[in-house]
Amino acid sequence: MALAKVTSKGQITIPAEVRAELGLKAGDSVMFYRNPVGGYWVLARTKSIRDLKGQFPKVNRVVSLEEMDEAIARGAAGLPEPDERDAAVGAGKMAEVDAA
């Protein structure tokens, strides 16, 4: 376990072993996210979003706003993602699941 103290100016020094494990260098950012159950998660931002370029395959089709809204509604309702057969049926499958 690593320990850091807060100075009178509200600053902390991240212990060397933690910096090494997170790959933190001078100038890197550390983000604090509130954990819904209490406390915080700490995330080291050591790379740019641009570093992800080329890491994922290109999408072979454009998703419409309607499809995005349906996917969001499915997720909010806790419904499973549609499989290939469901994609061919479209929004009708979602209505079937809602009715069940």
C-alpha positions as CSV (number, residue, x, y, z in Angstrom):
1,M,0.0,0.0,0.0
2,A,1.3,3.5,-0.9
3,L,0.6,6.5,1.2
4,A,0.6,10.2,0.3
5,K,-0.1,13.2,2.5
6,V,-2.0,16.4,1.4
7,T,0.0,19.6,1.8
8,S,-1.5,22.8,3.2
9,K,-1.9,23.8,-0.5
10,G,-4.0,20.7,-1.2
11,Q,-1.2,19.0,-3.2
12,I,0.0,15.5,-3.0
13,T,3.2,13.7,-4.2
14,I,2.3,10.4,-5.8
15,P,4.7,7.8,-4.5
16,A,7.4,6.7,-6.9
17,E,6.3,3.1,-7.1
18,V,2.7,4.2,-8.0
19,R,4.0,6.6,-10.7
20,A,6.1,3.8,-12.1
21,E,3.2,1.3,-12.1
22,L,0.9,3.8,-13.8
23,G,3.5,4.9,-16.2
24,L,3.2,8.5,-15.1
25,K,5.7,11.1,-16.2
26,A,6.0,14.9,-15.5
27,G,3.1,16.7,-17.2
28,D,0.8,13.7,-17.3
29,S,-2.7,14.1,-15.9
30,V,-4.5,12.1,-13.2
31,M,-8.3,12.0,-13.2
32,F,-10.5,11.3,-10.2
33,Y,-13.8,9.6,-10.7
34,R,-16.4,9.4,-7.9
35,N,-17.2,5.7,-7.2
36,P,-21.0,5.3,-6.8
37,V,-20.5,3.1,-3.8
38,G,-18.2,5.6,-2.1
39,G,-14.6,6.8,-2.6
40,Y,-12.8,7.6,-5.9
41,W,-11.2,5.8,-8.7
42,V,-7.9,7.2,-10.0
43,L,-7.1,7.1,-13.7
44,A,-3.8,8.0,-15.1
45,R,-4.1,9.8,-18.5
46,T,-0.7,9.0,-20.0
47,K,-1.8,8.8,-23.7
48,S,-3.7,10.9,-26.1
49,I,-7.0,9.7,-27.7
50,R,-5.1,10.1,-31.0
51,D,-3.0,7.1,-29.9
52,L,-6.0,4.9,-30.6
53,K,-6.0,5.6,-34.3
54,G,-5.7,2.4,-36.3
55,Q,-6.4,0.2,-33.3
56,F,-10.0,-0.6,-34.3
57,P,-11.4,-1.9,-37.6
58,K,-13.3,0.6,-39.8
59,V,-17.1,0.3,-39.5
60,N,-18.6,-1.0,-42.7
61,R,-21.9,0.9,-42.4
62,V,-23.2,4.1,-40.9
63,V,-25.5,3.8,-37.9
64,S,-28.6,6.1,-38.0
65,L,-29.7,8.2,-35.1
66,E,-32.8,6.0,-34.9
67,E,-30.6,2.9,-34.5
68,M,-28.6,4.7,-31.8
69,D,-31.7,5.7,-29.9
70,E,-33.0,2.1,-30.1
71,A,-29.6,0.7,-28.8
72,I,-29.7,3.3,-25.9
73,A,-33.3,2.3,-25.1
74,R,-32.3,-1.4,-25.1
75,G,-29.4,-0.8,-22.8
76,A,-31.5,1.4,-20.4
77,A,-34.2,-1.4,-20.3
78,G,-31.5,-4.0,-19.6
79,L,-32.4,-5.9,-22.8
80,P,-29.7,-8.0,-24.6
81,E,-27.9,-6.8,-27.7
82,P,-29.5,-8.0,-30.9
83,D,-27.7,-10.8,-32.8
84,E,-27.3,-11.0,-36.6
85,R,-30.9,-12.3,-37.1
86,D,-32.3,-9.5,-35.0
87,A,-30.4,-6.9,-37.1
88,A,-32.2,-8.1,-40.2
89,V,-35.6,-7.8,-38.4
90,G,-34.8,-4.3,-37.1
91,A,-36.9,-2.4,-34.6
92,G,-39.7,-5.0,-34.8
93,K,-37.5,-7.3,-32.6
94,M,-37.4,-4.6,-29.9
95,A,-41.2,-4.3,-29.9
96,E,-41.5,-8.1,-29.6
97,V,-39.2,-8.1,-26.6
98,D,-41.0,-5.2,-24.9
99,A,-44.4,-7.0,-25.4
100,A,-43.2,-10.2,-23.8
